[in-house]
Amino acid sequence: MAQDASVSYRTDVGRRGMSWSGWLYNKFTKEPALHLPSSSSEISMGFICPECRVAQRSQLALMEHYDTMHAPTKTSSQDTRQPSSRRDLVPSSHDRGTTASSSERHSHTDADGLSVDQRAFLDALAPQLLEMKQASRAIGNALDHHNAQLDRLDAKSDKAKDDMRLVTAKAINLTHSSMTIDVQFRCALQEQNSRRFMTPTSHGDPVFSLDTASDTCIFRAFTLTGNGDIWGFQHEQSRRWLGLNMFGSVKVQGEALRSYEQFALDSGREWTTLYSFACAFGHGGWLCVRPDGSVYCTRRTATNKDVAMLVKVVRIEPIAERTRERANN
């Protein structure tokens, strides 16, 4: 135990640098010499004022000393500003030459009243304008092409819609022995170009002849129950239906809403066509108007929808209100 304690003590002393070998090394080691700054042959200015040659402690002290002791006065600053103001008032020969040359360039104009600089600017801008013109023309041609495609798609969709209406009407007539109808509203039919209203003559011929809607122009609009694609129009005074006769003429002589008195229209549009299901032996056709206001029907083709007349179904008042008024009277 004593030997272990001695070894431990020597180990701790060695760690603290107190061994005999360490003491001998420290005793006979040469003491290090003090480092002195070497003298330089260059002249060091330090922070010396350039005006009074007085050394300052730091750069900040030098700046404060110079601002305090050697700052220019207001009079000197005014004196230094006077030459510049005089130069501003009296231009130099170089400035006069530059102004004269620019005025000469502006004074020389061409036949269009443009100066040399303006003409040069327009000449430099001409290629860009030409490129923009060509680009806009190309865009316009592309838009025309797309519009033509859209028109063809609209025509095809309208034709498909009319075909579906015709098929629906034929299917209803074949499958339903008895049909029921619903009254919708009282209305007048106004033609787009003449802005006149339809009224039947004494012979039952519908004519667009009245500028204002009177009692002779009032029709009642009906639809088949459960089907809003098939419409019928009954004249309120004569109780006759608008439709076709056995010769294909448009008349207001129908006694009931049968196949010859059935029409299709676009109720969601302000101006719509009237499509007759019975025209051309069941192939369908458009109602058209002549210059004198008379109405005829032409067979529908893929390209003749533009000849169809456009009418507005002008609502007068609901049927219930009209019936209530008559009951009160």
Secondary structure, DSSP 8 states (H G I E B T S, - for coil): -HHHHHHHHHHHHHHTT-SHHHHHHHHHS-----------SS----EE-TTT--EESSHHHHHHHHHHHS---HHHHHHHHHHHHHHHHS--HHHHHHHHHHHHHHH-B-TTS-BHHHHHHHHHHHHHHHHHHHHHHHHHHHHHHHHHHHHHHHHHHHHHHHHHHHHHHHHHHHH-SS--EEEEEEEEEEETTT--EEEE-TTS-EEEEESS--GGG-EEEEEETTEEEEEEEEETTT--EEEE-TTS-EEEEESS--GGG-EE--TTSSSB--EESSHHHHT-EEEEE-TTSBEEEEE--SS-GGGS--EEEEE---HHHHHHHHHH-
